[in-house]
């Protein structure tokens, strides 16, 4: 099939009672200015939240997040980068938080990542804001390589939490792309990922919509929300 935006819109629109209902359902992203002004501690918090969400019920992690914020002093990178093994072991005794050693160890590592980017870019927010949406997979790759426990779907998950536009390769999105003959299976190679990126770029150019909305619409074209 020819996966055009018009076909996608018409298919998804039928899932909702009105255009307004559809638009209200679709996710939103922050503007480049908003991303740039978000402070680095909020990016480290979002990274850590995503790390802890992986493999766990998101609602469980979110319920404990105020305790995480308090335990880790608001995730200021300058302080978090100084966490050593003894500090982490002390946090492992804190019943208020989720005590997962390897995930806790990601905090100082990701703090170092953010500080390194800040030195080059002025702020992590500027780095995120200025990264082109047309190379989302490149940002995923960089996060996976330089961040701690941010590979695979965690890169996209972090970006979504931070408010940066990204698409998601959920099972329903992949199913639609396979059905359309764009890819043959879940993309793992850089070649297949680039093919997916090109498809999203074309849909975005045609529609003017953010990648996250196009991703949701692709999923809804396979499986209705209600």
C-alpha positions in Angstrom: 0.0 0.0 0.0 1.0 3.6 -0.5 1.3 5.1 3.0 0.2 8.7 2.5 -0.7 11.2 5.1 -4.2 11.6 3.6 -4.9 7.9 4.0 -3.5 8.0 7.5 -5.6 10.9 8.5 -8.8 9.5 7.0 -8.2 6.1 8.7 -7.6 7.6 12.1 -10.3 10.2 11.9 -12.9 7.4 11.7 -11.8 6.2 15.2 -13.1 9.4 16.8 -16.5 11.1 17.1 -15.0 14.4 16.0 -11.9 16.0 14.7 -11.6 17.9 18.0 -11.6 14.6 19.9 -8.9 13.2 17.7 -6.7 16.3 18.1 -7.2 16.3 21.9 -6.0 12.6 22.0 -2.8 13.2 20.1 0.4 14.0 22.1 2.0 17.4 22.2 5.6 18.5 22.3 7.5 21.5 23.7 8.7 24.2 21.4 12.5 24.6 20.7 12.4 27.7 23.0 10.8 25.7 25.8 13.3 22.9 25.4 16.2 25.3 25.5 15.0 27.0 28.7 14.3 23.7 30.5 17.1 23.3 33.1 19.6 20.5 33.1 18.3 19.0 36.3 15.0 18.4 34.7 16.7 16.5 31.9 18.6 14.4 34.4 15.3 13.8 36.2 13.6 12.7 33.0 16.5 10.4 32.1 16.4 8.8 35.5 12.7 8.4 35.4 12.9 6.6 32.1 15.7 4.4 33.3 13.5 3.3 36.2 10.4 2.9 34.1 12.1 0.3 31.9 10.8 -3.1 32.7 8.5 -1.7 35.5 4.9 -0.5 35.8 5.2 3.2 35.0 2.5 4.1 37.5 4.6 2.5 40.3 7.7 4.5 39.4 5.7 7.8 39.0 4.1 7.3 42.4 7.6 7.2 44.0 9.0 10.0 41.9 8.5 12.8 44.5 10.6 10.7 46.9 13.3 10.3 44.2 13.4 14.1 43.7 13.8 14.6 47.4 16.4 11.9 47.9 18.5 13.1 45.0 18.2 16.9 45.7 16.3 17.7 42.6 18.8 15.9 40.3 21.3 18.8 40.0 24.0 17.4 37.7 26.8 19.2 39.5 25.9 17.3 42.7 24.8 14.0 41.1 28.1 13.6 39.3 29.8 13.4 42.6 27.9 10.3 43.8 30.3 7.5 44.6 29.8 3.9 45.4 29.3 4.6 49.1 26.6 7.2 48.3 24.8 4.7 46.1 25.0 2.1 48.8 23.4 4.5 51.2 20.6 5.2 48.7 20.1 1.4 48.5 19.0 1.5 52.1 16.3 4.2 51.5 12.9 2.5 51.5 11.3 5.6 49.9 12.8 4.9 46.5 13.1 1.9 44.2 16.3 0.2 45.2 17.8 -1.1 42.0 21.6 -0.9 42.2 22.5 -0.8 38.4 19.8 1.8 37.7 20.9 4.0 40.6 24.4 3.8 39.3 23.2 5.4 36.0 22.6 8.7 37.8 26.2 10.0 38.2 27.0 8.6 34.7 24.1 10.5 33.1 25.0 13.6 35.1 28.5 13.4 33.6 27.0 13.0 30.1 24.9 16.1 30.6 27.8 18.2 32.0 30.0 17.1 29.0 27.3 18.2 26.6 26.8 21.5 28.5 30.5 22.2 28.1 30.2 21.9 24.4 26.7 23.4 23.8 26.2 25.8 26.7 23.3 23.7 28.1 21.8 20.3 27.6 18.5 22.0 26.6 20.2 23.8 23.8 21.6 20.6 22.5 18.2 18.9 22.6 16.4 21.8 21.1 18.8 22.2 18.2 18.9 18.6 17.2 17.0 18.2 13.9 13.8 16.1 14.0 14.8 14.8 10.6 17.6 12.8 12.3 15.8 11.5 15.3 17.5 8.1 15.0 20.9 9.9 15.2 19.8 11.4 18.5 18.7 8.0 19.7 22.1 6.6 18.7 24.0 9.3 20.6 21.9 8.8 23.7 22.5 5.1 23.6 26.2 5.5 23.1 27.0 8.3 25.6 24.2 8.0 28.1 23.8 5.2 30.7 20.9 2.8 30.1 19.4 4.9 27.4 19.7 2.5 24.5 16.9 0.9 22.6 13.4 2.3 23.3 14.7 4.2 26.3 16.1 6.9 24.1 12.7 7.7 22.6 11.1 7.3 26.1 13.4 9.8 27.6 12.8 12.3 24.7 9.1 11.9 25.1 9.3 12.6 28.9 11.5 15.6 28.2 9.1 17.1 25.6 11.3 16.6 22.6 9.6 15.4 19.5 10.3 11.8 18.6 8.5 8.9 17.0 8.0 5.6 18.9 8.5 2.2 17.4 5.7 0.4 19.3 4.5 -2.9 18.1 1.5 -1.2 16.4 3.6 1.3 14.6 6.0 -1.4 13.4 3.0 -3.5 12.2 1.6 -0.6 10.1 5.1 0.0 8.6 5.4 -3.7 7.8 1.9 -3.9 6.3 2.7 -0.9 4.1 5.8 -2.7 2.8 8.2 -0.1 4.2 10.1 -2.6 6.4 10.0 -6.3 6.7 10.4 -6.6 10.5 11.1 -4.6 13.6 14.0 -2.3 12.5 17.3 -2.9 14.3 19.9 -2.1 11.6 20.8 1.5 10.8 19.6 0.9 7.3 16.1 -0.1 8.3 16.0 2.7 10.9 17.0 5.2 8.3 14.1 3.9 6.1 11.7 4.4 8.9 13.1 7.9 9.5 12.7 8.7 5.8 9.1 7.6 6.0 8.4 9.8 9.0 10.2 12.7 7.4 8.0 12.4 4.3 4.8 12.2 6.4 5.9 15.2 8.5 6.6 17.3 5.3 3.2 16.4 3.9 1.3 17.1 7.1 3.2 19.6 9.2 2.5 17.5 12.3 5.1 16.6 14.9 6.6 13.1 14.7 5.0 12.0 18.0 1.5 12.6 16.5 2.3 10.8 13.3 3.6 7.9 15.4 0.4 7.8 17.4 -1.7 8.0 14.3 0.2 5.0 12.8 -0.5 3.0 15.9 -4.2 4.1 15.9 -4.5 3.0 12.2 -3.8 -0.6 13.5 -5.5 -0.5 16.9 -8.1 1.9 18.0 -7.7 3.8 21.3 -11.2 2.9 22.5 
